[in-house]
Amino acid sequence: MTHGTDLSLYQQGAETSTSSVPDIPRRSTVRTSNSWPENEPRPTGLGLIHCSLQHFPIRKRLRVSLLKAEGLAGKLKPELEIHAFCKVSLAPGGKPQNSIVKRGRDVAFNQEFFFDNVLVDDLSEKCLAITVYHQSPQKLQKDVIIGDMYLSLKSLSELRSKKEVKIVEELKYRINSKKLGKLCITTCLEKKASRLTINIIKVEDLPKGGITGPPDVCIRVLLTQNNVTQTKQSRIIKGTCNATFKEAIMFLVKTKSIDLENTSIVISVHDLSRTIAGDDLIGSVYLGKLAIDKSEHEQWKNTMEHLGKEFKGIHHLKARVEAPNVHVTEATSDSE
């Protein structure tokens, strides 16, 4: 059973290296990073987590077997020697449990975690969370998040029949959607020049970015009017959570009311230090047809109704909503 991810890149082909976990059946073994053929594209994300789950209804216990992690941090910080450990928890209500610390980007944990008082009916409401950290070499420094995975147990029907379910999932870097930061802009429509000017003033309170540190900030503006799309972007300001641009981005547009009502604008803030990991978006602001927040609706309304005047707005960045990528394979069941 597969959920979302195409794991054709990870299928069995070559012999696995010594870092592979021996208790995974060969038919569902994921090739380790050390054995990746040179002529095949390698995942450049934040890494893969291999684990298995099994529920024991009589004991009211869920077992999570943390098997291994591969390609941790991808191509980010290649000079950094990673000391990896995982926090495993069952939400809501489960206390996080820490794994042992392993050195390297391809590591075998082979460690079991048990969560008690988990009824069969509870499986529909529980979520498994595994967060992978790089342990700071200094005691006073915080450990840095590499990435995490969240898995709803509701969709895993095999758990209800005491079968062991093996999971392979890509790590993602998830930012608190309520703390993405703010964007300050001004907008002005000029009728005679058929021009829309968006002044990117500044962004504030951006998240630090996990293992990469403060972001390398770039802002992209995508404008679509009557099914014609234009895209422009700002310069890059490196290594900061508060970037002042004071930069004007201009578009040629039609200024009739019917055209302006059929206009959508997406202003997205990116961390280019994370581009190589496959997803550099921090958050976005929407004007025109796509507007969500009151501040977005009001800024575009004022801009349309008062041509030639400049209007300022401060908007909270919003996250992109996406489904988790999970690969599930059925394993042989264990007896209680």
Buried (B, 14 or more C-beta within 10 A) or exposed (E): EEBEBEBEEBEEEEEBEEBBBEEBEEEBBBBBBBBBEEEEEEBEBBBBBBBBBBBBBEEBBBBBBBBBBBBBBBBBBEEEEBBBBBBBBBEEEBEBBEBEBBEBBBBBBEBEBEBEEBEEEBBEEBBBBBBBBBBEEEEEEEBBBBBBBBBBBEBBEBBBEBBBBBBBBBBBBBBEEEEBBBBBBBBBBBEEEEBBBBBBBBBBEBBBBBBBBBBBBBBBBBBBBEEEEBEEBBEBBEEEBBBEBEBEBBBEBBBEEEEBEBBBBBBBBBBBBBBBBBBBBBBBBBBBBBBBBEBBBEBBBBBBEEEEEEBEBBBBBBBEEEEBBBBBBEBEEEEE
